[in-house]
Amino acid sequence: MKDIHKNMIKMRRELHRIPEVGFNEVKTSQYIKNKLIDFGFHIEQTAKTGIIGYKEGSSSKGAIAFRADMDGLRIKEETGLSFASEEEGMMHACGHDGHMAILLGLAMYLSRIPKLNRDIVLIFQPAEEGPGGAEVIVKEGILKKYNVEAIFGLHIYPGLGEGRIGARPGAMMAQTGEFDIIIKGKSGHGAMPHASIDAIYVSSQLVINYQSIISRNIEPIQGAVLTIGKIKGGSTRNIIAEEVKIEGTIRAFDIQVYNHIKRRMNEINKGLEKMYNVNVSIQFHDMYPAVVNDKGLFEEFKRALNDDITIIKPMMLAEDFSYYQREIPGIFFMLGSRNEELKLTYPLHSCHFNFNEEILRRGLISYIKLCKNFGILNK
């Protein structure tokens, strides 16, 4: 195990140097492909830059899959690491380099087993950060082709103490969507407001009314968020704005709640149009479904890890691992990386994000325990 951990650190650092964004992970894909071939896995390309590693077992049972995401982010790295990103303006700021290293570590571990008891599928997935590689992999029929019965994935997470495993049964991460709004009024001189229709004033009414959706239209015990993050309108101080553009996000754990929020937004928009004689157009972009951990599989997951897990609260973060869970039972869990002593407390997507590479060992051990519990390896 010691030499595998050493190799995982090496692989993590090599991958950290070459971050690439969604569906453009060319160097990353080739790196993973070469490693999996070295470890004796059969290889298949998927979702443009994704890589499937497959190893056959002796049983006729369906396969068990493990997933790691591959893509980096358009963030300029400020960590000062000796193995910092060599790609201008890009960085592995969400731990995906660690996720890949752990899964490659598992491949290395399994390469030393003469014959597996059960088929295993390693999914190296592009574009988790957007626009979403998991959905493409599902549509390409990978899960069906390899007869995958269950899938597992982890995420390095600075909100949890270093080395801790965090998860929960049922809804764990939110359904997410985005919206773009354009409000069109009538421009005019600021000294003659009666001859104009002020799009900025209407936008302020829209923001206020949207906030009532969560507080007054959604049952309090249901988790939901409606956030407006960007407003742009107007040209200069003494001209009444004709147009305002608004951008925001919606998140909810329940699809019915999510859809109800959208309905209320449309109703509010129509009301504002009648009240102020403006045009309010909205475009919704439904993104990742909610991550919902299968409750039966979760009990097996707990037994495999000897109940050594922390039951965490549901998160409003989003993850496209959810697309796999819509097809087959799956468990997504967090691998804690928070270390106050080493000042490893920066959040995901921070230009300073980093983690103690000791947690790679913890991730690998968790995967090995799952392999043993689900019959890939002998206990």
Salt bridges, closest charged atoms under 4 A:
ASP3 OD2 - ARG112 NH2 2.46
GLU14 OE2 - LYS10 NZ 2.64
GLU44 OE1 - LYS145 NZ 2.95
ASP69 OD2 - ARG67 NH1 3.70
ASP69 OD2 - HIS96 NE2 3.16
ASP69 OD1 - HIS99 ND1 2.64
ASP71 OD1 - HIS96 ND1 3.21
GLU77 OE2 - HIS16 NE2 2.88
GLU86 OE2 - ARG17 NE 3.72
GLU87 OE2 - LYS27 NZ 2.86
ASP97 OD2 - ARG12 NE 2.83
ASP97 OD2 - HIS16 ND1 2.74
GLU128 OE1 - HIS96 NE2 3.49
GLU129 OE2 - HIS96 NE2 3.46
GLU129 OE1 - HIS349 NE2 3.29
GLU135 OE2 - LYS139 NZ 3.46
GLU149 OE1 - ARG118 NH2 2.78
ASP180 OD2 - HIS285 NE2 2.63
GLU243 OE1 - LYS184 NZ 3.92
GLU267 OE1 - ARG264 NH1 2.65
ASP286 OD1 - LYS262 NZ 3.04
GLU299 OE1 - LYS302 NZ 3.83
GLU300 OE2 - ARG303 NH2 2.49
ASP308 OD1 - ARG164 NH1 3.29
ASP308 OD2 - ARG362 NH2 2.91
GLU319 OE1 - ARG67 NH2 2.99
ASP320 OD1 - ARG67 NH2 2.78
GLU340 OE2 - ARG338 NE 2.94
GLU357 OE2 - ARG12 NH1 3.05
GLU357 OE1 - ARG13 NH2 2.79
GLU358 OE2 - ARG361 NE 2.72
